[in-house]
Amino acid sequence: METLLGYMGYMAQITAMMYSSWDADFLKKELFDNISKIKEQFLKEKIDYTKLSVGDLGQLGFKLWDERKDMLIPMWLFRLLPDETPLYCPLTNDDLILRKDADDDSRFGCSAFALMELKQPFKEKD
């Protein structure tokens, strides 16, 4: 959890670095270079999202979609997930799609997909 919050902070810093005086090409390179570094570090981590509470997931930017407690993946995390990560779309009730095959359509800052490992409704942790 601490590592993920660290990534969120770093992404916020990158976003805050967008000065109007920066050339668009420089800004694009700077952002993509840093995102690549974050993704490389992120892929070394093995995060078990099922061990996080609804509150923890919310702090990371996951959004509840419906009464079944489907949690849409925040776009910052969606782009960092490994290509072979199994997902599903609660909007259309589609089962299993791999991250590499999913489009990057978004809903209020989240992807239109949820992590397959969180498909079963989970209990709120104390």
N, C-alpha and C positions, 0 to 999 in steps of 0.2 A: 504494500500500500504506500509506504513512504517513497519507494522508488517511482511509482506512478505519479504521485503528487509532485515529485521533483521534475518529472518530464513535463507535467502541466505547467509548472512554473517556468521552465525553460522555453516552452512554446509561447507563453505569455511575453517573455522577454524578447523573443524574436519578433513577435507582432509589434511590440512597443518600439522596436528599433527602426520602424519605417518612417524615416525623416523625409520631409518633402524635398530636402536638398539632395537626396540620393538619386542617382541615375537609375532608371528602371532596370537596366541590364545588371547593374551592380546589386541592386536589391534582390532581384530574382536569383542570382548566383549565390548570394549570401544566405538567403532563405533555404534554397535547395541543398546547399552544402551542409547546413546545420541540421536540416531534417534527415538527411542521409546518415549523419553521425548519431542522431537520436535513434533512428530505426535500427542501426547496427547494434547499439547498446541494448535497445529494447528486445531484440530478437534473442539475446543471450539470456534474458530473464524468462523463467517459466512461471507464469502467473496463473493461479487457480482461481478464476473468477467466482466459482461456486462457494468459495470461503468468504467472500465479501458480502456484507449486508446490503439491503436495498439502499440504506443511507450512504454507505461507502461508494456504491455504484453511482448514486446520485451526485456525490461530490466529484466524481471523475467525469461527470457530464452525461452519463446514461440517462435516458428519459423513459418514464413509464408510458406505454402506448395504450394499454387497455386494462380491463378488469382482470385479465389472466396474469397480469404483472409482466408482460413482455417488455423487455428493456432494450430500447434502440441504442445502438452504439454511437458514441460521439464521433464526429468526423475526424478529430485529431487522432483518435485511437484507431479508427477504421483504416486509416492510411498506413498505420504502423503494423497492423496484423500480418502475420505470415500468409503467403498466397494460399496455402493449403488449409487455412482455418475454416471449419465448417460453420455456416451461417444458415439462417432461415429468415423469411420475410413474413412478419406477423400481419402486415397490411393486406397481403393476398393469401395468407395461410400456405404459402409455398414451403415445401420441405427442402432441406439440404441443398445448399449452393456453396461452392467454395469461394473464398474471398477473391481469388484471381478472376472469377467469372461474374462477380457482382458489380453492378454499376455504382457510380458514386452519387446517385440521387440522394438528396437530403431533405429532412423534415426538421425544422426548427433547430438546426445545428447538429443533427444526428443523421446517420445513414438510415435508409429504409429497412435495415437488417438488424437482427439480433444474434447473439452468440448461441449456437446450437447447445452448448453445454449449460446454458441457462434456460432452455426451453421449458423444462418442468417447473411449475410454480414453486417458489422457495419461500421459506418462512423468514420473517423478520428476526434478525439476531438481536439479542440484548446488548 
